[in-house]
Amino acid sequence: MFGIIRPCRNRLGPELRESWLAHLCGLCLALRDDHGHMARVVTNYDGLVISALVEAQVGAGPGASRRSAGPCALRGMQSADVAVGAGARLAASVSLVLASAKVGDHVSDGDGVFGHAPMRGVGRQVARRWAAQASATGSDLGFDTAVLVDAVRRQSSVEAAAGPGSSVLAVTEPTETAAGEAVAQTAVLAGRPGNLVPLREVGRLFGRLAHLLDAVEDLEADRASGAWNPLVATGTGLGEARRLCDDAALGIKLAMKEVEFADDRLVHVLLVHELQESIRRAFGEAHTHEPSANTPESHTPQPPPGWQPQRGMYPPPAPGPYGGQGPYGGSVPPPGPVPPPSAPGTGGPPEPPADGKKRRKGKSPGPGSGLWFWPKLVQPPRSRGVLLGCLAVLYQCGTCQYCCRDPFPGAWSGKWHDGCCNCDCPSCDCSGCDCNC
């Protein structure tokens, strides 16, 4: 469960990326310290926002909320300072509740591996254990997780009552309530009661946005499998879903202005800029850098007047059979249909990957090496049985493949998935902020 906030290192910049990793590692270690190694599988990007919000309100004084952690594969076997304290533990508690709910939902629907009776029993036990662990941690922090559990339990009845013509916001209400209370609790832990109301609004709108984006991303798969989807069930079109997402993102941005922060740089990037990127990604829009007042209008340098390319920099002008020359001497093709690309090895454009997925520049979809020799990446994907899939999950978690291997194979399905360290704009500097917040 990687969440909807998946920041790019270029948009964060070195300092904020280091802080973001500190909260991610802090959440993972808080789960390990309080609930054992197995609980670390619920580490997710959205959960670390809770820890970041607490620190943003308190301030990151020297050593106040960080400690040095040992080497980890996610950090390239290097040590680092990680976030600790009440914020990380609250993030762990919330992550466990949400993971418990997600597992319980899959068990009820019989999805994937939980379609088999023995695994449904295991899933129920895991869900109950995580819910109990979350409750224990929440109690230590003065936070009653019952409000989260109650909101999650109401979700099934809310979905059953939804139908064509119903408001999709009625379906997202339990998620909004749970997220609102979790985010509001950060004001309590930070000792800033004046932030309670605006942060509850931030959490409520974040829950709405997360629910809608999840529905949009799963829409085609749910239609194909016949699974329940809030957009299909209520007859909500993608245009309306996009409008609701944009309204929620704007509401979060406005509510953040009402919150008193000691240092809001990281949470501003995550909850304002990265949420906009999440919306673009869910609706299939590529990331585009929007120049601000502090950045040049174009990243492409323009040659000075009278500049001529040196010999060999561009191909020599070719005689154009249709007349006319391109900007660098190439012939201009006539209007009409574009001819098909050349076959491999003939100098034509490269063919797309066999699985149809776009690969980032520099991504190597090889079979893996070192500790990543198994499971292998094969095309077409090769599925595995229940037992072998479970072993693959444990091995991939232990070798940090879900975090560091890109792409990695699904444990049961064998399908290729993008790693969570995914950077989708490697050629631009997106760290500028032009929203004057």
N, C-alpha and C positions, 0 to 999 in steps of 0.2 A: 504494500500500500504506500506508494510514493507520494500521493497527494496531488493537488492541483498546482501548488507553487513549486516549480522546478526551475530555479534561477540559473542563468548562464553566467559563467565566470567573467565574461566581458562586460556584462551589465552591472555586476556587483563591484568589480574592481578589487585589487589585492586586499585592501584593509577590510572591507565589508565581507569579502569571501572568507577571510580568516575568522571573522566574528561569526559568520553563518555556520562554518564548519565546527566552531567551538560549541555552538548550541546543538548541532546535529549529533556530535560525539557525546555531548553532555546528556542528551536524551537517551542515547543508546546505553551509556554507562549507568545512568540512573535506573533504567529498566533491569540491567544486569545486577546491580548492587542490591536492589530491593526485591527482585522477583526471579532471579536466576537467568542463566544464559538463554534459555528458550524464549523468554519474553522479549529478547532483543529483535525478534523477527517483526515486531509491530512498530519498529522505528519508522517514522514517516516524516516527510517534509513539512506537512501542515502542522504536526504536533509541536515542532520546534518553535513555531511562532509564539506559543504560550510562554516558553522560556525567554524568548527574545523580548516579549512585551514587558515581562517583569523587570528584566535588566534595563530596558529603555526607560522605565519610570524611576527606577532606583538610581541608575548611573553605574557605570563600570569602573569603580575605583580600583587602584592597584591591589590585586589579590583579593578583592572583596567577594567576587562570585566566580572565580576561576581556580583551577588547580592543574598541576602538570600530570598528564596521562602518558602511559608507556606507548611503545610502538604499536601501530595498527596497520593492517593491509590497506585500509581505505585511505590512509595518509601516506602511503608509500613506505610503510614500516618506519615511520618517524614519530617521535613524541610530539606532544602539542599541549597547549593550555586549553582546557575544556570548561564549559559552564557547569556549575554545581549549585546546590542549594534548593530552596523552595520552588523556584521557577522550573528547574529541570524535573523535579519530582512531580509537580503539578502536570507538566507536559506528559510525563510517563503515565500518570493516573488517567488522564483524558485519552491517551492513545490506547491504553488497555481497554477502557470502556468501549471505544469505537471499534476496536478489533474484535472484542467479544460479540458486539452486535453484528458485525459483518460475518463472522463465522456462524453465528446462530441463524442469520438470514440464509446463508448458503446451505446450511443443514436443512432448514425448513423447505427450501426450494429443490433440494437434491441436486445442486449444481456440481459439475465436475466430479472430483474424487468423492464428494459427499453423496453421490448417487448410490453408493454401496452401503448396505446396512451396517456392517462393522465400523466403517469410517464415520457414519452419522453419529454413532455412539461416542467415538473418540472426539468428534467435533463438539458435541454437547458438553463433554467433560472439560475440554479446553476452554470453551466459552464461559462456563460457570467459574472455572478457576481464575481466569483473567478478570472477570467481573468482581470476584471476591478480593483479589489482590488490589484492584483499582480502588475498591471501597476502603481497604485498610490504609493505603497511602493517602487517600483523600481525607480520611479521619485525622491522620497525623497532622495534616495541613489546615484543619478546620474547614474542609470543604466536603459537603455531603454529595456524594456521587449519585444519590438516589434520583436527583432531578434529571441527570443524564440518562440513567437506566429507564426511568419512567417515560421520558421522551422517546427513547428508542423502542420501548415496548408498544407505545401507541402508534408507531409507524405502520404496522401491519393492518390495524383497524382503519387507519386513515386511508391507506391505499385501497382497501376493500370497498370503502364508501365512494371512492373517486370514479367518475364516469365521464362520457362525452359531454362537454359543456361545463364540467366542473373547473374551478380555478386550480391551476397547477400550484399556486401558492399555498393552497390548503394541504397539498401533499408535502411541501417542503417545510411546513410549520414545525413539526417535531425536531427536525434537524436544526432549524433556526433557534429554537428554544434551548436545545442542548449546547450549541456553539456559543450562544449569547451568555449563558451562565458560566461556561468555562472561561471565556475571555474576560468577563466581568470580575472573576475571582482574582485575576492578576492585579487589579487595583487594590484589592484587600491585602494581598501578600506584599505589595509594594508600599503599603501605608498611604495611599492616595485615594481617600474616599470620594473626592470630587470627580475622579475619573470613572466612577462606577457606571453612571448612566451612558456616557458616550461609548465606553468600551463594550457595554452590553449591546448597543446598537451595531458596533463594528462586528461583534461576534454573530449577531443575528443575521446580518446581511452577508457575512462570510459563509454561514451555513446555507443560506439560500443559494448563493453563487456556487458553492461546492456541489450541492444537490443537482442544480440545473446543468452544470458542466458535465457531471458524471452521466446524466441522462443523455446529453447530446453526444458524448463520446461513445456511449453504448448503443445508440439508437439503431444503427444498421445491424449490429450483431443481435440485438434483442428482437428486431423484426424477423430476422432469419430464423432464430431459434424459437420464437413465440413467447419469449420471456416478458414479464411485466415491465413496462417502461412508462414513467409518468407523462411524458409527452404524447405517447400513443394513446394511453388510457384517457387522458383529458382532451385529446384532439388539439393540443397546442402545437402550432407550427414553429419552424425554426426562426422565422422572423420575429414572432412574439417572444420566443425564448431568448433571442439575442437582445431584444429591447429590455427584458427583465434583468439580464446579466449586466448590461451597461448601466441600468439604473442602480443596481446593487453596488457595482464598482464605484459609481459616483457618490452614492450614499456613504460608503466606507471612507472615501477620500474626505468628504465634508465632516464626518464624525471624528476622523483623526485630528482635524484641526482643533476640536474642542478638548482634546486630551492634553494634559500637562506632562510633558516628557523631560527627562534629563538629557537624553541623547536619542533622537528618533530616527537617525539615518538608516539603520538597518531595517527597522519595521516599516519605515516609509517606503523603501524600495520594495519590500516583500508585499505589503498590503495595498500599495498604489500601483507601482509600475509592473510588478510581476503578475498581479491579478489581471491587468490589461493583456499581458502576454498570454496568460492562461485562456482568456476569452478568445484571442486570435487563434491560438493553437486548437482549441476545441472546435471552432467553426471553420477550420481549414485554411486560415489566412497565414501567409508567411510573415515572419518578423521583418519589419522595415524600420530602419533608423530614422527617426524624425529629428532633424537638426534643431538645436535650441539657439538661444541668443548668444550662448557661449561657445558654440561650435560652428565651423564653416558650413556653408550651404551644401558643399559637395565634398565627398572623400576622394574624388578623382582629381589629381593635380592637372592643371591645364598648361600646355607648353607655351613658352613666351612667343611673342610675334616674330615671324620669320624663322622659327626653329625648324630644322630639317633632321629627320632621323638618320643616324649613322648607317654605314654600309652593314648589312646583315641583320639589322634590328627588325626589319619587316621584309616580307617576300618582295621580290622585284615586281613591278607592274606587269600584269599579264594582259595580253590583248583581249579585249572584251568582244566576244562574237556578237553581242547585242548593242555595242557602243556604250560609252560612259565608263568612268572609273570610280572605284570606291575611295574612301577617305585615305587609305594607305596603298592604293595602287591595285586593289583587287577589282575584278570585273563585277558589274552590277547585274544580277539576274533579271530576266524579264518578269512581268507580272504573271501570276498563274499559280498552279499547285506546286508545292515544294516536293522535290523528288525524295524517295525513301532513302534512309541512311545507308551507307555502304556496309558491306559485310565485314566481320571482324578481320583485321589485318590488312584492310585495303585503304586505310587512312581516313575512314569515315568516322562519325561521332561514335563514342562508346555506347554499347547496348546497355539498357537498364538491367539491374540485378534480376536474377531469375525469380525472386520472390516478389518483385514489384515494388520493393521499398527503396526510397531514396537513401543513399549512404552519404554521410558527411565526408568532406575531404579529409583523408588521413585515416578513416576508419578501416580497419582490416578485419573482414569477416572470416578469418581463418579458423582452423579447428581448435585453436587454443594451445597453450604451452605451459610448462611448469605445472603448478597445481591446477591449472585449468584444462588439463588434457582430457577431462571427462566432466560433463557430457559433451560429446562432439557436436559441432554445428554441421548439419547435413541438410541437403536440399534434394527432394522434398523432405519436410520435417518427419521424424520417426517418433511415433508415440511410444510410451512405456506403460507398463502395468502399474497397479496400485502400489505394490511393495517396492518395485524399482524406482517409481516416482518419489516415494517417501524418502528413500535413500538419497536420491538426487537432490531433494530439498535440503536435507541435512548437510550434504557435502557442499552444495552451492552456497548455503549460508555460512558454513565454516570457512570457506575460502573466499568470501566476499565477492562472489561472482555477480550477485544482484546489484552490488554497488559499483564494482570496478570493471567487470567484463562487459565489453560493448561491441557487438550485441551478445546476448547470452541466450541459451536455449531454455524453453519452458520445461519444467521438471517432468510433467506428465505428457504434454502435447508435443514437445520438441520444437514448437514454433519459435522463430527468432523474435526477440524483444530488445528494444533499446535500453541500454544501461541507464541508471539514474543519474550518472555524471554526464548528462547529455547537454552539449553546447550547440545551439542551433544558429548562432551567428558568429562564426569564428573570424570573420574578416572585418568586423566593425567595432568601434569603441562606443558602447552604449551606456557608459557610466554617467553621462551628464543628466541633470534633472532640470527640466524647463517648466515645471508646473508652479514655481514660486510659492511652494507651501512652506 
